[in-house]
Every structure is written in C-alpha cells, then in structure tokens.
Amino acid sequence: MTDPVESVLQNIAVILSTPKGSVPMYRDFGISVDILDRPIPVAKAMMTADIKEAIEQWEPRVTFISVDFMEDELNGRLIPMVEVEINP
C-alpha cells in the first residue's frame, strides 16, 4: 500500500510540471505556458490562479491553501511553493 500523503504530493508535482495542452485526451491538465516572458508580478498572479484552479480540478484529495514563490533570478525562474490541506 502506498502512502497517501506521498501520493498526493507526487500528483501535485505532476500537475505543476505538466504544460497545459500536452496530455492527449486531457488538454486542460497541467499549468498554462502563457506566463512565459511575462513580467514577474504578472506571472505570479497568473500562476497563482492557474495553480489553484489546476489543483482544485485534478487533486480532489486536498484543499488549496496558498502559493508563494521563490525567485531564481540567475535563471529567470519562479519556483512555486504550494500549501495544501489533505482532506480527511
């Protein structure tokens, strides 16, 4: 039997690392790539909304709480840190 917490975290990692439109038959699965090349404040707002929506749609075992970002300025990346609550 697998650990349910590990399963949830793995599923969220897959959701966040999958570009929307890349999974046949599940074109809405993942995160939109429309945030690429946007200014950081705009990208954060777009990613926050997209992450919340994706987690609520594709991972029913959790409740979305928040998302914060680490900025990798050297490589121009935003790294989301997502907080969720596992439903009983």
PyMOL commands that set and color helices and strands:
alter all, ss='L'
color gray80, all
select helices_A, chain A and resi 4-17+40-58
alter helices_A, ss='H'
color red, helices_A
select strands_A, chain A and resi 62-72+77-86
alter strands_A, ss='S'
color yellow, strands_A
deselect
rebuild
show_as cartoon
